[in-house]
C-alpha cells in the first residue's frame, strides 16, 4: 500500500484521505455501499471502518451470487 510507504518515509497520511481513496474507484456494484459511507458523520469516517464495510459488502455480494447459482442449478437451469 502506498500510504504505508509514505508513512514509513515520515509523511503523515490523514485517515480521512485514506478512507476516500479506498472508495474512489470501486466498481458499480459497490455504489449503494459508497453512498451509505458518504452519509456517515465525519467522526465515524476512518479508513478501518471503511475497509470493514467494503469487506462486508464484498462478502455479501459473493454469498448472494452463490445463492443465486444454487437456486438456478437446483431448478435445472444451466449457467
VOGU-3710 file (C-alpha; in Angstrom, 3 decimals, decimal comma):
1> xxxxxxxxxx> 0,000/0,000/0,000  1,470/3,348/-0,990  0,057/5,028/2,133  2,144/2,705/4,297  5,265/3,621/2,326  4,501/7,318/2,762  4,100/6,826/6,498  7,363/4,866/6,666  9,071/7,786/4,931  7,837/10,086/7,685
11> xxxxxxxxxx> 4,898/11,695/5,890  1,604/11,973/7,732  -1,320/10,487/5,784  -4,709/11,680/7,006  -7,144/8,877/7,833  -9,955/10,794/6,122  -7,880/10,891/2,920  -7,215/7,147/3,139  -10,911/6,437/3,561  -11,838/8,463/0,494
21> xxxxxxxxxx> -9,090/6,824/-1,554  -10,487/3,399/-0,657  -13,892/4,200/-2,182  -12,718/6,345/-5,082  -12,656/3,817/-7,950  -14,852/0,963/-6,790  -16,962/-0,992/-9,306  -20,612/-0,087/-9,835  -21,784/-2,996/-7,657  -20,481/-1,097/-4,588
31> xxxxxxxxxx> -22,401/2,101/-5,399  -25,065/1,705/-2,694  -22,419/0,972/-0,053  -20,385/4,005/-1,116  -23,499/6,182/-0,856  -24,100/4,870/2,669  -20,487/5,616/3,604  -20,833/9,184/2,312  -23,680/9,673/4,815  -21,505/8,814/7,810
41> xxxxxxxxxx> -20,624/11,582/10,228  -17,067/12,830/9,891  -16,049/11,445/13,287  -17,252/7,978/12,162  -15,345/8,129/8,880  -11,970/6,427/9,209  -10,083/4,008/6,976  -10,514/0,944/9,203  -14,284/1,315/9,294  -14,449/1,936/5,521
51> xxxxxxxxxx> -12,368/-1,183/4,932  -14,602/-3,287/7,195  -17,739/-2,033/5,432  -16,298/-2,806/1,984  -15,215/-6,292/3,051  -18,680/-6,978/4,464  -20,293/-5,827/1,210  -17,906/-7,915/-0,908  -18,766/-10,970/1,209  -22,492/-10,221/0,928
61> xxxxxxxxxx> -22,258/-9,935/-2,862  -20,271/-13,178/-3,059  -22,808/-15,072/-0,939  -25,691/-13,662/-2,958  -24,033/-14,855/-6,171  -23,509/-18,317/-4,668  -27,130/-18,468/-3,513  -28,433/-17,493/-6,948  -26,215/-20,099/-8,558  -27,526/-22,770/-6,164
71> xxxxxxxxx> -31,146/-21,808/-6,860  -30,623/-21,885/-10,621  -28,800/-25,226/-10,547  -31,419/-26,794/-8,260  -34,157/-25,666/-10,650  -32,479/-27,222/-13,675  -31,063/-24,085/-15,274  -27,625/-24,141/-16,853  -25,308/-21,242/-16,153
//
